[in-house]
Amino acid sequence: MTVIELCGAGLTYPGPPPVPALRPADLTVRRGEYVSIVGPSGSGKSTLLNVLGLLDRPTEGRFLLDGVDTASLKDHKRTALRAHRIGFVFQAFHLLAQRTAVENVALAQLYRGVPAKQRTARAREALHRVGMGHRLDSEPSRLSGGERQRVAIARALAADPSLLLCDEPTGNLDSANAANVLDLIDGLHGEGMTVLMITHDQAVSSRAQRQVSIRDGVLTT
C-alpha cells in the first residue's frame, strides 16, 4: 500500500517575482519503507516537508496520503488527516517545559480527539515503547537531549500514525545521543513503521533503505 504519492507536485511562492521552491516532483513511499530526503541548506527540504506534512498545498500536481487526494480537501479535513496519519519529530523537540513526559505525550492527543480516559494510558504505552518508561514524571529540564527526543518520538507515536515524518531529528544532539535516537528509529522501522527522514547529513541519510536527494528544489530519486 502506498503512504506517500507525489505526482508532479510543485510549489511556487507568489511574487513578484514568483519563487519556485519545489519543482514538479514524483515520489512514492510504500507502507513500511524507510526513505531519506537529503540536501543542503536552501535546497527545498523545508518546502517539501511542509507539503508532505500537509502544512502547505502544492501549487501544481497532486499529493496523495494513504490514497487520499489532499489537494481537494478543505482546511479542517487536512488538519484532521494530518493529526491522525502523520507523526512529526522535529529537531527542536517542542516539549512543554512545565509538563512531565507523560503529560507532554498525553496533551498532544487532545488535538486528535482521543478520549480523556485513553490519553494517559496511550502516553504511558508510547513512552515505554521508546525506552522512557522510567522517566514518565520527569519534566524536560531534567532530561538529556536524547531523552527529550525520545519523548518527542513517543508523542508522535501515540496516535498510531501511518507516517513518521522526521525533520533533522538529531540536529541538536551530540554524537552518542544521535546514534541512540537513530537506533530507536531503525527499531521502529523494523516493527513496520513507515519513516521519512529529512536531513542534510549523509551519515544520517545512509541509515535509510532508500535515499532521495534534493537540490535547488529538484527532487532526484
C-alpha positions in Angstrom: 0.0 0.0 0.0 1.2 3.5 -0.8 1.5 6.0 2.0 3.0 8.9 0.1 2.5 9.7 -3.6 3.6 12.9 -5.2 2.5 13.2 -8.8 4.2 16.2 -10.5 3.8 18.1 -7.2 5.5 21.5 -7.0 5.2 24.7 -5.0 5.9 28.2 -6.2 5.6 31.1 -3.8 3.9 34.1 -5.3 5.9 37.2 -6.3 6.8 39.4 -7.6 8.8 37.6 -8.8 7.4 34.1 -8.2 9.9 31.8 -6.4 9.8 28.1 -7.4 10.7 26.5 -4.1 9.8 22.9 -5.1 10.0 21.9 -8.8 7.4 19.4 -10.0 8.3 16.1 -8.4 7.3 12.5 -8.4 7.8 10.3 -5.3 6.3 7.1 -4.0 6.8 5.8 -0.5 5.1 2.5 0.3 4.0 1.3 3.7 6.9 0.0 5.8 9.6 1.8 3.9 12.3 4.0 5.4 13.2 6.8 3.0 15.6 9.7 3.5 15.5 13.1 1.7 18.9 14.6 1.8 20.1 18.0 0.7 22.0 21.1 1.8 20.5 24.2 3.4 18.3 26.1 0.9 17.8 23.0 -1.2 14.0 22.9 -0.7 13.8 20.4 2.2 11.7 22.7 4.3 9.2 23.3 1.5 9.0 19.6 0.8 8.4 18.9 4.5 5.6 21.4 4.6 4.0 19.8 1.6 4.3 16.2 2.9 3.2 17.4 6.4 0.0 19.0 4.9 1.2 22.4 6.1 1.4 23.8 2.6 -0.6 22.9 -0.5 1.3 22.3 -3.7 0.6 24.9 -6.4 0.7 22.2 -9.1 0.4 18.5 -9.3 -1.1 16.1 -6.7 -0.2 14.8 -3.2 -1.9 11.6 -2.0 -1.6 10.5 1.6 -2.8 6.9 2.3 -4.6 7.2 -1.1 -6.4 10.4 -0.1 -6.0 13.2 -2.6 -5.2 16.1 -0.3 -5.3 18.9 -2.8 -9.1 19.0 -2.8 -9.6 18.7 0.9 -10.9 21.7 2.9 -8.6 23.0 5.6 -10.4 21.3 8.5 -10.2 18.0 6.8 -6.5 18.4 6.0 -5.9 19.3 9.7 -7.7 16.1 10.8 -5.9 14.0 8.3 -2.5 15.4 9.4 -3.4 14.8 13.1 -4.4 11.2 12.6 -2.0 10.0 9.9 1.3 11.9 10.5 3.6 11.8 13.5 6.1 14.7 13.4 9.6 14.6 15.0 11.4 17.9 14.9 15.0 19.0 15.6 13.9 21.3 18.5 11.7 18.8 20.4 8.9 21.3 21.1 8.1 20.0 24.6 6.2 22.0 27.1 8.7 22.9 29.8 6.3 22.8 32.8 4.8 19.4 31.9 6.1 15.9 32.6 6.9 13.5 29.9 3.6 11.7 30.2 1.7 15.0 30.2 3.5 16.2 27.1 2.6 13.0 25.2 -1.0 12.9 26.6 -1.7 16.6 25.8 -0.7 16.1 22.1 -3.6 13.6 21.8 -6.1 16.2 22.9 -6.0 17.7 19.4 -6.5 14.3 17.8 -9.8 13.8 19.6 -8.6 10.9 21.9 -11.0 10.5 24.8 -9.6 11.7 28.1 -9.5 8.3 29.8 -7.3 6.9 27.0 -4.8 9.8 26.7 -2.7 8.9 29.7 -2.7 5.2 29.0 -1.6 5.7 25.4 1.1 8.2 26.6 2.5 5.7 29.1 2.5 2.9 26.5 4.2 5.1 23.9 6.9 6.2 26.4 7.6 2.6 27.4 7.9 1.8 23.7 10.7 4.3 23.2 12.5 3.3 26.4 11.3 6.1 28.6 9.1 4.2 31.0 11.4 5.2 33.9 11.1 8.9 33.2 7.3 9.3 33.0 7.1 12.0 35.6 10.2 14.0 34.6 10.0 17.5 33.2 12.1 18.3 30.1 14.6 20.3 32.2 15.5 17.1 34.0 16.1 15.1 30.7 19.1 14.9 28.4 18.7 15.9 24.8 18.4 12.3 23.7 15.7 11.7 26.3 13.8 14.7 25.2 13.9 13.5 21.6 12.6 10.1 22.8 9.7 11.8 24.5 9.0 13.7 21.2 9.1 10.4 19.3 6.7 8.9 21.8 4.4 11.9 21.3 4.5 11.3 17.5 3.7 7.5 18.0 0.9 7.9 20.5 -1.7 8.4 17.7 -0.5 5.3 15.8 0.2 7.3 12.6 0.7 6.0 9.1 3.9 8.0 8.7 6.7 9.1 11.0 8.0 12.4 9.4 11.4 13.3 10.9 12.9 16.7 10.3 16.6 16.8 11.3 15.8 14.8 14.5 19.5 14.6 15.6 20.4 18.2 14.8 20.5 19.3 18.4 22.2 16.1 19.8 25.7 15.0 20.5 27.0 12.0 18.6 26.2 9.4 21.3 22.6 10.6 21.7 22.2 11.0 18.0 23.2 7.4 17.5 20.8 6.2 20.2 17.9 8.1 18.6 18.7 6.8 15.1 18.9 3.3 16.6 15.4 3.8 18.0 14.1 5.0 14.6 15.7 1.9 13.0 13.9 -0.2 15.5 10.5 1.4 14.9 11.0 0.8 11.2 11.9 -2.8 12.0 8.5 -3.0 13.6 6.8 -1.9 10.4 6.6 1.9 10.8 6.9 4.0 7.6 9.6 6.6 8.1 10.6 9.6 6.0 13.7 11.3 7.2 14.7 14.8 6.1 18.3 15.7 6.7 21.4 17.4 5.4 23.7 14.8 6.9 24.8 12.0 4.6 25.6 9.7 7.6 22.0 10.1 8.9 20.6 9.6 5.4 22.6 6.4 4.9 20.5 4.7 7.7 17.5 4.6 5.4 16.6 1.9 3.0 16.4 4.4 0.1 17.9 7.8 -0.4 16.4 10.7 -2.4 18.3 13.9 -2.9 17.0 17.4 -3.3 18.9 20.4 -4.6 17.6 23.8 -5.8 14.1 22.5 -5.4 14.7 19.5 -7.7 13.9 16.0 -6.2 16.1 13.2 -7.6 15.1 9.7 -6.8 
